[in-house]
Amino acid sequence: MAYATVAEVQNYFQNATFGTSDPISSTKVQFMLDSWEAMINMRLSLVCATPVTDSVISKVVKEVQVKFVANDIDNILRDRGNSVGKSNSVEKTRDLGKEANEKLNTLFEYLKTVRDEARNLVSYNNASDAVPVFKRSTEY
C-alpha cells in the first residue's frame, strides 16, 4: 500500500519536474518512496499491524514518508551543488528529516500507548481474572 506519490514529493520543490534527464528522476523518487515505506512499516510493525489502514494515521504516515524523501532529495541536490526551483539558502535551512523523525517518534509512542492500554483492558476483562475466589473459613 503506497502512502504517498511522486507528485506529493514534487510539491516540496517549486518548478520541479523530476524528468528522466534530471538529477532526480521520478523513478528514483518512487524508489525512495518504496524504501521509506518499508522502513516506516518496519518501525510501526512493532506496535501495530502494517501497512496502516486507518485514514487518520495513514495521513500522518504519508506526511512522514514525503518529508523523509524530500530530505533525501535536498541532500542529493546539496551534494551535487544543484538546486531544483529553490535557492540553496532555503534548502539548507529546512531539515525535513528531523521533522519526519520527530513526527514518526510521536506516532510510534502514541500507537504504543494505545496498544498497551488495549492489552490492559483485555487482561482486566479476562473472564478468569474477573471471577472472585472465596476461601472457606474454618471459623464459624
CYANA upper distance limits for C-alpha pairs under 8 A (distance plus 0.5 A):
  1 MET  CA     51 PRO  CA      7.00
  2 ALA  CA     34 ASP  CA      8.17
  2 ALA  CA     37 GLU  CA      7.93
  3 TYR  CA     37 GLU  CA      7.93
  3 TYR  CA     58 SER  CA      7.27
  3 TYR  CA     59 LYS  CA      8.28
  3 TYR  CA     61 VAL  CA      7.45
  3 TYR  CA     62 LYS  CA      5.42
  3 TYR  CA     65 GLN  CA      8.02
  4 ALA  CA      8 GLU  CA      6.99
  4 ALA  CA      9 VAL  CA      8.34
  4 ALA  CA     33 LEU  CA      7.75
  4 ALA  CA     62 LYS  CA      5.81
  4 ALA  CA     63 GLU  CA      8.38
  4 ALA  CA     65 GLN  CA      7.48
  4 ALA  CA     66 VAL  CA      7.04
  5 THR  CA      9 VAL  CA      7.20
  5 THR  CA     30 GLN  CA      7.98
  5 THR  CA     33 LEU  CA      8.10
  6 VAL  CA     10 GLN  CA      6.74
  6 VAL  CA     26 SER  CA      7.04
  6 VAL  CA     29 VAL  CA      6.77
  6 VAL  CA     30 GLN  CA      6.70
  6 VAL  CA     33 LEU  CA      8.34
  7 ALA  CA     11 ASN  CA      7.04
  8 GLU  CA     12 TYR  CA      8.06
  8 GLU  CA     66 VAL  CA      7.52
  9 VAL  CA     13 PHE  CA      8.11
  9 VAL  CA     29 VAL  CA      8.50
  9 VAL  CA     66 VAL  CA      6.09
  9 VAL  CA     67 LYS  CA      8.31
  9 VAL  CA     69 VAL  CA      7.66
  9 VAL  CA     70 ALA  CA      6.68
 10 GLN  CA     14 GLN  CA      8.01
 10 GLN  CA     16 ALA  CA      6.70
 10 GLN  CA     17 THR  CA      7.77
 10 GLN  CA     18 PHE  CA      8.26
 12 TYR  CA     70 ALA  CA      7.28
 13 PHE  CA     84 VAL  CA      7.07
 13 PHE  CA     85 GLY  CA      6.70
 13 PHE  CA     86 LYS  CA      7.44
 14 GLN  CA     84 VAL  CA      7.76
 14 GLN  CA     85 GLY  CA      5.45
 14 GLN  CA     86 LYS  CA      7.06
 15 ASN  CA     84 VAL  CA      7.64
 15 ASN  CA     85 GLY  CA      5.74
 16 ALA  CA     84 VAL  CA      6.27
 16 ALA  CA     85 GLY  CA      6.65
 18 PHE  CA     22 ASP  CA      6.36
 18 PHE  CA     23 PRO  CA      8.26
 18 PHE  CA     24 ILE  CA      6.04
 18 PHE  CA     25 SER  CA      4.97
 18 PHE  CA     26 SER  CA      5.61
 19 GLY  CA     24 ILE  CA      7.92
 19 GLY  CA     25 SER  CA      5.62
 19 GLY  CA     26 SER  CA      6.79
 20 THR  CA     24 ILE  CA      8.34
 20 THR  CA     25 SER  CA      5.57
 20 THR  CA     26 SER  CA      7.61
 20 THR  CA     27 THR  CA      8.48
 21 SER  CA     25 SER  CA      7.56
 23 PRO  CA     77 LEU  CA      8.43
 24 ILE  CA     28 LYS  CA      6.76
 24 ILE  CA     29 VAL  CA      7.43
 24 ILE  CA     73 ILE  CA      7.92
 25 SER  CA     29 VAL  CA      6.81
 26 SER  CA     30 GLN  CA      6.55
 27 THR  CA     31 PHE  CA      6.72
 28 LYS  CA     32 MET  CA      6.73
 29 VAL  CA     33 LEU  CA      6.66
 29 VAL  CA     69 VAL  CA      7.84
 30 GLN  CA     34 ASP  CA      6.67
 31 PHE  CA     35 SER  CA      6.62
 32 MET  CA     36 TRP  CA      6.59
 32 MET  CA     69 VAL  CA      6.57
 33 LEU  CA     37 GLU  CA      6.51
 33 LEU  CA     65 GLN  CA      7.33
 33 LEU  CA     66 VAL  CA      7.92
 33 LEU  CA     69 VAL  CA      6.85
 34 ASP  CA     38 ALA  CA      6.79
 35 SER  CA     39 MET  CA      6.89
 36 TRP  CA     40 ILE  CA      6.47
 36 TRP  CA     65 GLN  CA      6.59
 36 TRP  CA     68 PHE  CA      7.67
 36 TRP  CA     69 VAL  CA      7.80
 37 GLU  CA     41 ASN  CA      6.49
 37 GLU  CA     65 GLN  CA      7.06
 38 ALA  CA     42 MET  CA      6.54
 39 MET  CA     43 ARG  CA      6.84
 40 ILE  CA     44 LEU  CA      6.65
 40 ILE  CA     61 VAL  CA      8.34
 40 ILE  CA     65 GLN  CA      8.13
 41 ASN  CA     45 SER  CA      6.27
 41 ASN  CA     50 THR  CA      6.32
 41 ASN  CA     51 PRO  CA      6.69
 41 ASN  CA     52 VAL  CA      8.39
 42 MET  CA     46 LEU  CA      7.72
 43 ARG  CA    108 PHE  CA      8.42
 44 LEU  CA     48 CYS  CA      6.51
 44 LEU  CA     49 ALA  CA      8.11
 44 LEU  CA     50 THR  CA      7.44
 44 LEU  CA    108 PHE  CA      6.90
 45 SER  CA     49 ALA  CA      6.15
 45 SER  CA     50 THR  CA      6.17
 47 VAL  CA    108 PHE  CA      7.79
 47 VAL  CA    111 LEU  CA      6.69
 47 VAL  CA    112 LYS  CA      5.87
 47 VAL  CA    115 ARG  CA      7.12
 48 CYS  CA     52 VAL  CA      8.42
 48 CYS  CA    111 LEU  CA      7.50
 48 CYS  CA    112 LYS  CA      8.43
 48 CYS  CA    115 ARG  CA      7.94
 52 VAL  CA     57 ILE  CA      7.53
 52 VAL  CA     58 SER  CA      6.49
 53 THR  CA     57 ILE  CA      8.13
 53 THR  CA     58 SER  CA      6.83
 54 ASP  CA     58 SER  CA      6.35
 55 SER  CA     59 LYS  CA      6.84
 56 VAL  CA     60 VAL  CA      7.25
 57 ILE  CA     61 VAL  CA      6.72
 58 SER  CA     62 LYS  CA      6.49
 59 LYS  CA     63 GLU  CA      6.77
 60 VAL  CA     64 VAL  CA      6.76
 60 VAL  CA    103 LYS  CA      8.48
 60 VAL  CA    107 LEU  CA      8.46
 61 VAL  CA     65 GLN  CA      6.56
 61 VAL  CA    104 LEU  CA      8.01
 62 LYS  CA     66 VAL  CA      6.61
 63 GLU  CA     67 LYS  CA      6.66
 63 GLU  CA    100 ALA  CA      8.16
 64 VAL  CA     68 PHE  CA      6.73
 64 VAL  CA    100 ALA  CA      5.25
 64 VAL  CA    101 ASN  CA      8.00
 64 VAL  CA    103 LYS  CA      7.26
 64 VAL  CA    104 LEU  CA      7.01
 65 GLN  CA     69 VAL  CA      6.82
 65 GLN  CA    100 ALA  CA      7.95
 66 VAL  CA     70 ALA  CA      6.51
 67 LYS  CA     71 ASN  CA      6.44
 67 LYS  CA     96 LEU  CA      5.77
 67 LYS  CA     97 GLY  CA      6.81
 67 LYS  CA     99 GLU  CA      8.03
 67 LYS  CA    100 ALA  CA      6.18
 68 PHE  CA     72 ASP  CA      6.80
 68 PHE  CA     96 LEU  CA      6.96
 68 PHE  CA     97 GLY  CA      5.68
 68 PHE  CA    100 ALA  CA      6.54
 69 VAL  CA     73 ILE  CA      6.77
 70 ALA  CA     74 ASP  CA      6.61
 70 ALA  CA     96 LEU  CA      7.48
 71 ASN  CA     75 ASN  CA      6.75
 71 ASN  CA     95 ASP  CA      7.34
 71 ASN  CA     96 LEU  CA      5.63
 71 ASN  CA     97 GLY  CA      5.82
 72 ASP  CA     76 ILE  CA      6.75
 72 ASP  CA     97 GLY  CA      8.32
 73 ILE  CA     77 LEU  CA      6.58
 74 ASP  CA     78 ARG  CA      6.53
 74 ASP  CA     91 GLU  CA      7.02
 75 ASN  CA     79 ASP  CA      6.54
 76 ILE  CA     80 ARG  CA      6.77
 77 LEU  CA     81 GLY  CA      6.51
 77 LEU  CA     82 ASN  CA      5.46
 77 LEU  CA     83 SER  CA      6.28
 77 LEU  CA     84 VAL  CA      8.24
 78 ARG  CA     82 ASN  CA      6.64
 78 ARG  CA     83 SER  CA      7.75
 78 ARG  CA     88 ASN  CA      8.02
 78 ARG  CA     92 LYS  CA      8.43
 83 SER  CA     87 SER  CA      7.11
 83 SER  CA     88 ASN  CA      7.00
 86 LYS  CA     90 VAL  CA      7.16
 86 LYS  CA     91 GLU  CA      7.40
 87 SER  CA     91 GLU  CA      7.11
 88 ASN  CA     92 LYS  CA      6.59
 89 SER  CA     93 THR  CA      6.91
 90 VAL  CA     94 ARG  CA      7.31
 95 ASP  CA     99 GLU  CA      7.07
 96 LEU  CA    100 ALA  CA      6.47
 97 GLY  CA    101 ASN  CA      6.53
 98 LYS  CA    102 GLU  CA      6.67
 99 GLU  CA    103 LYS  CA      6.73
100 ALA  CA    104 LEU  CA      6.53
101 ASN  CA    105 ASN  CA      6.57
102 GLU  CA    106 THR  CA      6.68
103 LYS  CA    107 LEU  CA      6.64
104 LEU  CA    108 PHE  CA      6.49
105 ASN  CA    109 GLU  CA      6.68
106 THR  CA    110 TYR  CA      6.67
107 LEU  CA    111 LEU  CA      6.63
108 PHE  CA    112 LYS  CA      6.53
109 GLU  CA    113 THR  CA      6.64
110 TYR  CA    114 VAL  CA      6.79
111 LEU  CA    115 ARG  CA      6.55
112 LYS  CA    116 ASP  CA      6.60
113 THR  CA    117 GLU  CA      6.56
114 VAL  CA    118 ALA  CA      6.60
115 ARG  CA    119 ARG  CA      6.74
116 ASP  CA    120 ASN  CA      6.72
117 GLU  CA    121 LEU  CA      6.65
118 ALA  CA    122 VAL  CA      6.68
119 ARG  CA    123 SER  CA      6.65
120 ASN  CA    124 TYR  CA      6.53
121 LEU  CA    125 ASN  CA      6.63
122 VAL  CA    126 ASN  CA      6.52
123 SER  CA    129 ASP  CA      8.07
124 TYR  CA    129 ASP  CA      7.24
124 TYR  CA    130 ALA  CA      7.81
125 ASN  CA    129 ASP  CA      7.61
125 ASN  CA    130 ALA  CA      7.04
126 ASN  CA    130 ALA  CA      6.84
127 ALA  CA    131 VAL  CA      7.03
